[in-house]
Amino acid sequence: MAKKKKNKPVMSATMKTTTTMADAIEKLPPYLPTEVIFNILINVPVQALLDAKHVCKQWYDIVSDPLFVKAHCQKSSLGFLIQDSNNYSHVNYIDVNMPIEKTKTTKVENPSEATILCSLNGLALLSDPINEEIFHVVNPMTKEKISLPPLKVYWRSPKSAGLAVNSSGHYKVVHVSVDNYGYSYLEQLQIRIFTIGVDKAWRLIDLQGIPNSSTMYQHILIHPYCCRRYIYWFHYYSSFDLALDVDTETIYQFTGPKNEVNDSRVEVVSMETSIGVIDETSTLLNVWKLTDVKSNKWTEFARINVEPVYKRFSKLFGRRFKDGIYPVGLFDGDFWFYCWVGNSKYVVVRKNLADKRFEFFEIERGTLHPHASTYVSPEKLIDNDRALPG
């Protein structure tokens, strides 16, 4: 009995080309509304988003939308960039979104060995190690970077620079220098600003009659405190403290809460949108917050008992533990600081202000920068037609 020949499948014109996986996924019916996918993805870490945007066109469009970038930024939690003090190319990111005992460390590439100056909304301001006239703005997680125009100034210190964002969502880089034009008797304080995506060159800020003096130069050239809309140059024992409102680009002069502080040991910290002064008396920390820079108003913010921390660390680390705390800042109701445990180790501590709990983790010695892992793209900040994350 002769076998029947199997008929070959007829290939239609629409089947002549090979269908890719991406095409197949795109043709699938949308089982979930875009709004639902949006709300799921804003909780996804940046590293996973880099892959998620390639799943299909719908996901790519969602992740690329400036509204998504802004929402993801607002949902991001605190972490820390830690730059090795002896080798600037070694940078780690510590994610403290999970319980401290499960903290995850991610290596961050820094092949140019640039100095990290500050961080805001997941963007880091870097000082170029070769050309001190150039600053870079980079997202360490997505590895996107932009470089700002060179500064053509004769300055005494190149490191006094900060990053801020105004209420319209425009990011601004601010730089302080004492220009002398080659002559010491011509020294003059200069504050320059560059609005990313708007300015083509650096602009001078009107100092509005703020006097120049050698005493001011000693304090104004220190690295500033960057608190979103404001940038502060503040040294507690100085009477030449300045604040820049990047919304109005107005400079204010203010002083610390000298009448309320015992002066036993004073530290200055960032408090997200403002700065604080910590007066350390034995194991009790009194925290004062600048609530109105225009009227130089300070209010008592918190009292923190760190005696339990000292007792715990004395038992855990013995002689390696050195009394004394080094504040990092106050964020989301938590006070962050670090302690020394030996010559090459820090213990970073999160102390909850609402109760007696505290958590800690041990790290290699380095410079700590509070940092949020976000999807904010420095490259897209130069596109003025798109909504910018604020």
Buried (B, 14 or more C-beta within 10 A) or exposed (E): EEEEEEEEEEEEEEEEEEEEEEEEEEEEEEEEEEEEBBEEBBEBBBEEBBEBBEBBEBBBEBBBBBEBBBBBBEEBEBBBBBBBEEEBBBBBBBBBBEEBEEBEBBEBEBEBBBBBBBBBBBBBBBBBBEEBBBBBBBBBBBEBBBBBEBBEBBBEBBBBBBBBBBEEBBBBBBBBBBBBEEEEEEBEBBBBBBBBBEBEEBEEBEBEEBEBEEEBBEBBBBBBBBBBBBBBBBBBEBBBBBBBBBBEBEBBBBEBBEEEBEEEBBBBBBBBEBBBBBBBEEBEBBBBBBEEBEEBEBEEBBEBEBEEBBEBBEEEBEEBBEEEBEBBBBBEEBBBBBBBBBEEBBBBBBBBBEEEEBBBBEBEBBBBBBBBBBBBBBEBBEEEEBEBBB
